[in-house]
């Protein structure tokens, strides 16, 4: 009897050690290191920005834990499974977008959230990864005989969620979904002649797009050109953010010492405009350090894409690099007054549940691709 119990315990410990070893090997440590550092910096900044919103600090801890769990789970999923679920995941995402239009929760004139009982989700955030996954799967299946009409099909796949998101309306997320999906089409080898034609078509379509835009979207563009024209109205956000960034100076005012944030001059300071809080407290030095961290993150992502063996792996990793790039550039640009205010969070720093979860899934996908490549090289 004793020998039986001992054998069972040894078997159980052996299985446990294999699971732990597999999880350990699935982690891309350079990627984890830079993401952890950005997240830590973000939480420190959020703690200062949200001192009067303690519930947001608690909620962000929960968001980080959920994102880490999702990252570990996805990192241990075979990449082939991701290709298999790409089509149903995309269909579910589109259905959720349609449900949001009819049954969504409206906040400040925008219907972007869907109440699923235990929580409110933002389906448009999910499409940032589901759309590139389907496009990467499509080009993987067609890689031996890609024709011009394959690119036409891919644009149809891309524009379905983009149009639905624009209807919410949510210009910022629609731009990010478009960029993430378009990067897959670009990396798949679309011709430069087609890109030039597309660029000319976009320029021709701009006057029409201007007329199709909502009033508040046109106002944001005009405010970008001259924020001082309405300093207490539409230009208030940008002007206060620019003041905060400038007042930070070279080394910043120090953690918890930002006056613009603590005196409530910066709106949405825990989410879209958290970069203004960071700039005021850590200054030019802090901004440069943060930009370097994002550059390292993007370079590591591109490295994973470059060293991958399959087309699907390269395309999805390349699209995730685009997501990281667009998130950071658009957020910093709009807070600095270089780009229109479109409501895009700063990756791994801004408060947000669904956005943080999607970023965690993106990191998990990258780790799954990296781990599979390392294991293939080991057994080759």
C-alpha positions as semicolon CSV with decimal commas, in nm:
position;residue;x (nm);y (nm);z (nm)
1;X;0,000;0,000;0,000
2;X;0,285;0,236;0,091
3;X;0,461;0,160;-0,237
4;X;0,139;0,238;-0,428
5;X;0,099;0,577;-0,257
6;X;0,465;0,656;-0,317
7;X;0,434;0,565;-0,684
8;X;0,123;0,783;-0,722
9;X;0,294;1,079;-0,557
10;X;0,602;1,041;-0,777
11;X;0,381;1,021;-1,086
12;X;0,186;1,330;-0,978
13;X;0,504;1,523;-0,905
14;X;0,647;1,417;-1,241
15;X;0,338;1,546;-1,425
16;X;0,348;1,869;-1,224
17;X;0,714;1,920;-1,306
18;X;0,642;1,869;-1,676
19;X;0,364;2,127;-1,668
20;X;0,585;2,379;-1,486
21;X;0,872;2,310;-1,727
22;X;0,644;2,357;-2,028
23;X;0,512;2,687;-1,889
24;X;0,868;2,800;-1,816
25;X;0,983;2,715;-2,169
26;X;0,680;2,885;-2,325
27;X;0,777;3,223;-2,181
28;X;0,977;3,462;-2,396
29;X;1,178;3,620;-2,118
30;X;1,304;3,930;-2,307
31;X;0,944;4,007;-2,408
32;X;0,816;3,943;-2,056
33;X;1,087;4,166;-1,908
34;X;1,008;4,472;-2,119
35;X;0,629;4,427;-2,083
36;X;0,663;4,389;-1,705
37;X;0,877;4,702;-1,684
38;X;0,629;4,910;-1,888
39;X;0,340;4,775;-1,679
40;X;0,520;4,859;-1,355
41;X;0,592;5,213;-1,476
42;X;0,231;5,243;-1,584
43;X;0,094;5,131;-1,248
44;X;0,317;5,379;-1,065
45;X;0,185;5,655;-1,290
46;X;-0,175;5,535;-1,255
47;X;-0,143;5,535;-0,877
48;X;-0,054;5,903;-0,891
49;X;-0,313;5,992;-1,154
50;X;-0,590;5,800;-0,978
51;X;-0,525;5,903;-0,620
52;X;-0,881;6,037;-0,600
53;X;-1,017;5,726;-0,775
54;X;-0,891;5,443;-0,548
55;X;-1,136;5,198;-0,699
56;X;-0,962;5,238;-1,034
57;X;-0,629;5,140;-0,880
58;X;-0,785;4,826;-0,735
59;X;-0,956;4,752;-1,066
60;X;-0,629;4,797;-1,256
61;X;-0,462;4,538;-1,032
62;X;-0,743;4,301;-1,128
63;X;-0,699;4,392;-1,495
64;X;-0,328;4,315;-1,479
65;X;-0,385;3,981;-1,307
66;X;-0,647;3,880;-1,567
67;X;-0,415;3,986;-1,850
68;X;-0,126;3,783;-1,704
69;X;-0,346;3,473;-1,670
70;X;-0,467;3,516;-2,029
71;X;-0,108;3,559;-2,148
72;X;0,009;3,239;-1,976
73;X;-0,287;3,041;-2,111
74;X;-0,245;3,163;-2,469
75;X;0,133;3,116;-2,453
76;X;0,076;2,745;-2,390
77;X;-0,176;2,703;-2,673
78;X;-0,034;2,551;-2,994
79;X;-0,019;2,807;-3,273
80;X;-0,212;2,567;-3,498
81;X;-0,510;2,603;-3,263
82;X;-0,505;2,979;-3,316
83;X;-0,544;2,924;-3,689
84;X;-0,834;2,686;-3,630
85;X;-1,031;2,929;-3,415
86;X;-0,962;3,233;-3,636
87;X;-1,282;3,202;-3,842
88;X;-1,527;3,134;-3,554
89;X;-1,358;3,402;-3,340
90;X;-1,398;3,658;-3,619
91;X;-1,764;3,564;-3,673
92;X;-1,836;3,591;-3,299
93;X;-1,662;3,928;-3,292
94;X;-1,870;4,063;-3,580
95;X;-2,188;3,935;-3,415
96;X;-2,089;4,110;-3,091
97;X;-2,033;4,433;-3,285
98;X;-2,382;4,401;-3,435
99;X;-2,527;4,330;-3,090
100;X;-2,350;4,640;-2,958
101;X;-2,518;4,858;-3,220
102;X;-2,864;4,736;-3,117
103;X;-2,828;4,648;-2,747
104;X;-2,510;4,826;-2,640
105;X;-2,457;5,058;-2,345
106;X;-2,424;5,424;-2,446
107;X;-2,173;5,645;-2,266
108;X;-2,120;6,010;-2,365
109;X;-2,304;5,963;-2,694
110;X;-2,111;5,652;-2,804
111;X;-2,243;5,295;-2,798
112;X;-1,925;5,090;-2,759
113;X;-1,991;4,858;-2,467
114;X;-2,201;4,544;-2,437
115;X;-2,339;4,417;-2,108
116;X;-2,287;4,040;-2,087
117;X;-2,420;4,001;-1,733
118;X;-2,107;3,969;-1,523
119;X;-1,923;4,253;-1,695
120;X;-1,929;4,511;-1,972
121;X;-1,705;4,428;-2,268
122;X;-1,592;4,637;-2,564
123;X;-1,615;4,408;-2,871
124;X;-1,425;4,654;-3,088
125;X;-1,112;4,589;-2,878
126;X;-1,143;4,216;-2,949
127;X;-1,142;4,281;-3,324
128;X;-0,793;4,431;-3,301
129;X;-0,655;4,078;-3,277
130;X;-0,936;3,869;-3,432
131;X;-0,925;4,055;-3,765
132;X;-0,547;4,009;-3,815
133;X;-0,581;3,643;-3,710
134;X;-0,837;3,571;-3,981
135;X;-0,639;3,761;-4,244
136;X;-0,319;3,576;-4,148
137;X;-0,505;3,244;-4,166
138;X;-0,645;3,333;-4,509
139;X;-0,304;3,417;-4,653
140;X;-0,155;3,105;-4,490
141;X;-0,410;2,893;-4,678
142;X;-0,351;3,083;-5,003
143;X;0,027;3,129;-4,977
144;X;0,109;2,900;-5,273
145;X;-0,120;3,084;-5,519
146;X;-0,200;3,434;-5,400
147;X;-0,384;3,628;-5,669
148;X;-0,497;3,990;-5,693
149;X;-0,848;3,897;-5,590
150;X;-0,714;3,747;-5,266
151;X;-0,622;4,101;-5,163
152;X;-0,974;4,215;-5,260
153;X;-1,121;3,945;-5,034
154;X;-0,887;4,047;-4,753
155;X;-1,004;4,409;-4,775
156;X;-1,366;4,292;-4,747
157;X;-1,272;4,096;-4,434
158;X;-1,102;4,406;-4,299
159;X;-1,369;4,664;-4,376
160;X;-1,660;4,472;-4,220
161;X;-1,547;4,532;-3,857
162;X;-1,402;4,875;-3,940
163;X;-1,739;5,001;-4,071
164;X;-1,928;4,850;-3,778
165;X;-1,691;5,018;-3,531
166;X;-1,726;5,352;-3,712
167;X;-2,102;5,323;-3,662
168;X;-2,065;5,319;-3,282
169;X;-1,899;5,580;-3,337
170;X;-1,537;5,503;-3,242
171;X;-1,288;5,656;-3,484
172;X;-0,979;5,572;-3,278
173;X;-1,047;5,199;-3,247
174;X;-1,156;5,174;-3,611
175;X;-0,822;5,325;-3,715
176;X;-0,632;5,077;-3,498
177;X;-0,830;4,778;-3,630
178;X;-0,768;4,898;-3,986
179;X;-0,395;4,943;-3,927
180;X;-0,361;4,602;-3,759
181;X;-0,545;4,430;-4,044
182;X;-0,377;4,631;-4,319
183;X;-0,034;4,540;-4,180
184;X;-0,115;4,172;-4,245
185;X;-0,212;4,255;-4,605
186;X;0,106;4,461;-4,643
187;X;0,336;4,193;-4,503
188;X;0,159;3,933;-4,721
189;X;0,317;4,100;-5,023
190;X;0,066;4,344;-5,172
191;X;0,222;4,529;-5,467
192;X;0,351;4,884;-5,435
193;X;0,151;4,979;-5,745
194;X;-0,169;4,881;-5,566
195;X;-0,062;5,073;-5,257
196;X;0,005;5,384;-5,467
197;X;-0,338;5,350;-5,628
198;X;-0,497;5,304;-5,285
199;X;-0,318;5,613;-5,154
200;X;-0,444;5,824;-5,444
201;X;-0,795;5,685;-5,387
202;X;-0,779;5,784;-5,020
203;X;-0,675;6,139;-5,113
204;X;-0,964;6,164;-5,358
205;X;-1,204;6,026;-5,096
206;X;-1,099;6,270;-4,823
207;X;-1,358;6,539;-4,909
208;X;-1,631;6,274;-4,904
209;X;-1,497;6,135;-4,574
210;X;-1,507;6,487;-4,426
211;X;-1,879;6,512;-4,503
212;X;-1,942;6,164;-4,360
213;X;-1,769;6,243;-4,030
214;X;-1,968;6,324;-3,718
215;X;-1,969;6,684;-3,599
216;X;-1,752;6,606;-3,297
217;X;-1,496;6,433;-3,522
218;X;-1,470;6,734;-3,753
219;X;-1,440;6,955;-3,446
220;X;-1,146;6,748;-3,322
221;X;-0,962;6,800;-3,650
222;X;-1,024;7,176;-3,637
223;X;-0,917;7,183;-3,273
224;X;-0,593;7,009;-3,370
225;X;-0,516;7,291;-3,615
226;X;-0,592;7,562;-3,359
227;X;-0,669;7,443;-3,003
228;X;-0,664;7,800;-2,872
229;X;-0,974;7,884;-3,078
230;X;-1,190;7,721;-2,808
231;X;-0,973;7,699;-2,495
232;X;-1,262;7,624;-2,258
233;X;-1,444;7,388;-2,493
234;X;-1,311;7,146;-2,753
235;X;-0,953;7,270;-2,713
236;X;-0,946;7,228;-2,335
237;X;-0,816;6,869;-2,337
238;X;-0,523;6,937;-2,568
239;X;-0,423;7,269;-2,410
240;X;-0,417;7,128;-2,057
241;X;-0,222;6,822;-2,172
242;X;0,034;7,042;-2,351
243;X;0,068;7,258;-2,039
244;X;0,129;6,947;-1,828
245;X;0,389;6,811;-2,070
246;X;0,570;7,146;-2,086
247;X;0,563;7,201;-1,709
248;X;0,741;6,870;-1,657
249;X;1,059;7,020;-1,796
250;X;1,373;6,811;-1,823
251;X;1,347;6,587;-1,516
252;X;0,982;6,633;-1,415
253;X;0,820;6,752;-1,093
254;X;0,849;6,415;-0,925
255;X;0,609;6,132;-0,854
256;X;0,277;6,247;-0,701
257;X;0,380;6,612;-0,749
258;X;0,205;6,686;-1,078
259;X;-0,013;6,992;-1,025
260;X;-0,210;6,971;-1,351
261;X;-0,328;6,621;-1,266
262;X;-0,385;6,667;-0,894
263;X;-0,580;6,989;-0,947
264;X;-0,809;6,811;-1,196
265;X;-0,704;7,011;-1,502
266;X;-0,626;6,698;-1,707
267;X;-0,942;6,514;-1,816
268;X;-0,942;6,133;-1,846
269;X;-0,608;6,136;-1,668
270;X;-0,616;5,765;-1,578
271;X;-0,694;5,648;-1,931
272;X;-0,648;5,836;-2,259
273;X;-0,449;6,130;-2,118
274;X;-0,230;5,946;-1,868
275;X;0,076;6,029;-2,079
276;X;0,029;6,396;-1,979
277;X;0,045;6,294;-1,612
278;X;0,357;6,086;-1,677
279;X;0,524;6,371;-1,867
280;X;0,456;6,625;-1,592
281;X;0,594;6,403;-1,317
282;X;0,892;6,247;-1,499
283;X;0,972;6,507;-1,763
284;X;1,176;6,473;-2,080
285;X;1,400;6,206;-1,928
286;X;1,103;5,991;-1,836
287;X;0,945;6,035;-2,180
288;X;1,264;5,930;-2,356
289;X;1,296;5,626;-2,129
290;X;0,937;5,525;-2,197
291;X;0,981;5,564;-2,573
292;X;1,294;5,347;-2,556
293;X;1,095;5,077;-2,375
294;X;0,830;5,083;-2,648
295;X;1,098;5,067;-2,918
296;X;1,251;4,762;-2,746
297;X;0,906;4,601;-2,724
298;X;0,835;4,658;-3,093
299;X;1,183;4,541;-3,197
300;X;1,144;4,222;-2,994
301;X;0,805;4,161;-3,157
302;X;0,952;4,215;-3,505
303;X;1,238;3,980;-3,415
304;X;0,988;3,707;-3,330
305;X;0,812;3,772;-3,662
306;X;1,137;3,765;-3,859
307;X;1,265;3,437;-3,711
308;X;0,931;3,253;-3,741
309;X;0,905;2,970;-3,994
310;X;0,541;2,984;-4,105
311;X;0,367;3,267;-4,290
312;X;0,084;3,279;-4,034
313;X;0,333;3,331;-3,752
314;X;0,513;3,609;-3,938
315;X;0,192;3,789;-4,031
316;X;0,026;3,776;-3,690
317;X;0,347;3,880;-3,509
318;X;0,393;4,165;-3,756
319;X;0,037;4,283;-3,696
320;X;0,091;4,277;-3,318
321;X;0,402;4,492;-3,367
322;X;0,180;4,733;-3,561
323;X;-0,074;4,732;-3,276
324;X;0,197;4,824;-3,023
325;X;0,332;5,093;-3,257
326;X;-0,003;5,251;-3,339
327;X;-0,123;5,242;-2,978
328;X;0,182;5,430;-2,851
329;X;0,226;5,672;-3,144
330;X;-0,142;5,770;-3,167
331;X;-0,181;5,816;-2,790
332;X;0,137;6,019;-2,745
333;X;0,059;6,214;-3,060
334;X;-0,293;6,313;-2,956
335;X;-0,187;6,405;-2,601
336;X;0,097;6,617;-2,741
337;X;-0,136;6,795;-2,984
338;X;0,024;6,642;-3,294
339;X;-0,275;6,417;-3,379
340;X;-0,651;6,458;-3,326
341;X;-0,801;6,328;-3,002
342;X;-0,941;5,986;-3,093
343;X;-0,957;5,804;-2,759
344;X;-0,671;5,554;-2,781
345;X;-0,513;5,418;-2,459
346;X;-0,140;5,403;-2,394
347;X;-0,042;5,032;-2,404
348;X;0,020;4,865;-2,066
349;X;-0,019;5,202;-1,889
350;X;-0,371;5,340;-1,936
351;X;-0,656;5,213;-1,721
352;X;-0,880;4,966;-1,901
353;X;-1,004;4,610;-1,871
354;X;-1,074;4,489;-2,225
355;X;-0,776;4,674;-2,375
356;X;-0,538;4,528;-2,115
357;X;-0,679;4,181;-2,174
358;X;-0,623;4,208;-2,551
359;X;-0,266;4,324;-2,493
360;X;-0,209;4,024;-2,265
361;X;-0,347;3,791;-2,535
362;X;-0,117;3,956;-2,792
363;X;0,183;3,887;-2,568
364;X;0,064;3,528;-2,521
365;X;0,044;3,477;-2,899
366;X;0,396;3,613;-2,940
367;X;0,523;3,378;-2,670
368;X;0,346;3,081;-2,830
369;X;0,510;3,161;-3,165
370;X;0,851;3,213;-3,003
371;X;0,826;2,892;-2,796
372;X;0,720;2,682;-3,096
373;X;1,012;2,817;-3,298
374;X;1,260;2,739;-3,019
375;X;1,124;2,385;-2,980
376;X;1,136;2,325;-3,357
377;X;1,496;2,445;-3,371
378;X;1,585;2,218;-3,078
379;X;1,442;1,908;-3,244
380;X;1,556;1,995;-3,598
